[in-house]
Structure formats: C-alpha cells, structure tokens
Amino acid sequence: MAYFESKRIAGRHYLQIPGPSTVPDRILRAMDNATMDHRGPDFGKFTAQLLEKVKFVFKTTGPVVIYPASGTGAWEAALANTLSPGDRVLMCETGWFAHLWRELAERLGIRPEFIKTDWRRGADVAGIEARLREDKGHEIKAVAVVHNETSTGSTSRIAEVRAAIDAAGHPALLLVDTISGLGSMDYRHDEWGVDVTISGSQKGLMLPPGISFNAISAKAIRASAEAKIGRSYWDWGPMLKSNATGYFPSTPATTMLYGLDTALDMMAEEGLENVFARHDRHAEATRRAVRAWGLEVQCEDPRHYSSVLTAVRLPEGHSANALRATILEQHNMSLGNGLGQLNDRVFRIGHLGDFGNLDLVATLGGVEMGLAAAGVPHKPGGVQVAMAYLAGNAGPQG
Ligand SMILES: *Cc1c(COP(=O)(O)O)cnc(C)c1O
C-alpha cells in the first residue's frame, strides 16, 4: 500500500486517522462499475431511490443534497444558502475544525462570534443560551456548531444546543457540522430541530473523499429565499429542482453515488443502532487502554467523549509527531496528527467506519509498541485492558 516508495511493506496499511477511513471491499467493488449517462433513464431511477434512502442516516424526512465536494464545500453551501453578508453567527470554539469554519464564514462576509473553550470539551451550551438571551434584537441569524470535533475527540450535545436556543426563545437557525460524526454516532436532524446538517463521505460513511451533504429543514429553505451571499454552484434552488426528478444540475460524482448506495445498505444491514453501539464500545476500550498506559485523553468531559476517535496527550517534552512517524515506519499504521495548538501535543486514534474488534486490537497494539520504541514513558498492558473489555462486551459482530 506504500504507493510512493519502492519498498513493499507486507500486510495491510492501517489507516487509523479519523477520516478518511478504510473503504470496505464491498464498497470498492460497487464503485468498480461503468460510468452511467447521468441524464439517462436508469440514472434518474437510481438517484431518486438513493436520495430517499440516504435520509435514514440523517434521521430526516426532508431533502438531502449531495455535492461533488469535500466537507468544506458543504460548509460553504450551508452558510451561502442561509445567510447574508454582515449577518452575525454564533459559533463555539471546540477545536481546529470550528476555527476553520469560522474563517470560512469570515471570508464570506459573515460576522462570527466565537465562544471560547479550552479544546477539551464540546460546545458551551450555557454560553450559547446566555448569548442568545442577550440578543434581544435577534441580530444573530444562526448558531453553528461542530457535532464531532475531530481535532480533539469531543462531541457537542446537539439536543442540548437545540434546547438552549428554544429556552432563549431565539429564532436563529441551527447549523451543524457532523462531517465526522454521521454514521458513527447517533444523529437526529429532525428530532433535534437542526436546520442544516453538513456531512461528508470519507469518515463514518466509509466512502473515499469526494462527496458531501446538506440535510435541509423547511425553515432553512425559507431562509434561502432571503439569503444574499453570492452563490451559484452551491445554490440549493436548482439542485432541489433537478433532484425532484432524480437528476442533478451539473454532473454528479456517479461512481461515488454507487458507493454511497452500498454503504447505506451495509449500515441498514448492521442496523444503525448497532453501528453506534460498536463505535461506543471501541471508544470505551480505547480510553481504557490509554488510561492503562498512564496517558491522558484530550477530552475531559465524559459526557462529551467522541466514539469516532480518541485524541491522546503526550507527556510534556515528548513529541506526538515523532511517535506517529515511528509507528508508521515500524508498523505501517497512520495515526492522526495534532491540529492547530495541539500539533505535536496529541495523536489521534481513529476507530470509525468499517472497523471490528480485531482491527482495534491491532491498532492499539501498534500504538503500544510505538510508545515503547519511541521512548514515551508509559505502563505496558493497555492492549490487555482493552481486550478484557472487548471480551466482556464483544457485541453482535464479535
Ligand atoms: C474532516 C472534517 C472537516 C473537513 O472536511 P473536508 O472533507 O476535509 O473538507 C470539517 N469538519 C470536521 C468536523 C471534520 O472532521
């Protein structure tokens, strides 16, 4: 799998970054298919059922639009379709991805307000409510929150954010980035009253990078009629119009859509709730291993633990990047780097997507061997602790 080196490394490459995740063979085979005429009759039928089928993973009955773009494109689409230049948006600095979303908003001419956190927990719900209560003139047009902050392994409790907006009696839209949460952790677009849900293909959905999503509420569609940020490619209007007949205004990522269709089948076959329970189990086993090593998990609030990834802090004076380099070289496994202020301070273990118990044992084994080889002070035996937990909680898929 080492495409850029002449030396072959035996065994599979462990892609344990928190997205892109490993693409299962069944999805790769589904994508290995002739490109269809995207204006032809078969394609319209295929798309019409796919656009219906995709809704279950968002837990919505409303429209979901699909862009050939990475998650960042769907971020831009969510803002450009609902807001006007100069609008205020309330955001929460949960980590690096919240920071990037804020920068994107500023470039679009939006005025974000950022509620600070220490990057060790999810969104500050009380802070959001307090700020909205202050905003008597309803200048804040949207609250934008990252559901699963992939840079820290902290999750924001979206149902509580919704409750805070309602308690303040504020009409702001709720925009949620679940690019790395969807398909791995419980997510409920309709029940949580989310107006735009943003997601991407390459994390919990087990697909390669390349497509991204907006799930859209009726209120968001109404807002789009007034929104003045310039938009063309991202405009929901022509997209929804074409989608209604099973087509797209421009060429869709045909091959990715074949993969999406199969990914959704696989999730339905396993059962969405079983998918979530599996991720919860692997995250708990990972945190137990980390504690047994005597290391610290970046997320400090157990209610905000992410089931998608675990960010692990290195002891003072030790380099997370050196550890990652050792593990890649010796064990052919990629781990996530620390982003922004966490660069070199943490490494991130992705345990998402098509990932079983033995994959986790191998992953944690690679980390434990790497800690020893890189000279990071730790207690051995974390893998044993994780295995004991998995043995008692093996789950339906063993
Ligand atoms: C990966 C990720 C993004 C960025 O998505 P791209 O597909 O790289 O554009 C944004 N937000 C979160 C929470 C992510 O995990």
The ligand as a Gaussian input file, in Angstrom:
#p B3LYP/6-31G(d) Opt

LIG

0 1
 C      -12.951000      16.346000       8.120000
 C      -13.706000      17.453000       8.744000
 C      -13.947000      18.663000       8.086000
 C      -13.353000      18.985000       6.753000
 O      -13.856000      18.172000       5.766000
 P      -13.115000      18.062000       4.356000
 O      -13.807000      16.891000       3.757000
 O      -11.669000      17.839000       4.663000
 O      -13.359000      19.310000       3.628000
 C      -14.715000      19.607000       8.726000
 N      -15.223000      19.391000       9.944000
 C      -14.993000      18.259000      10.624000
 C      -15.555000      18.094000      11.991000
 C      -14.226000      17.255000      10.046000
 O      -13.981000      16.134000      10.712000

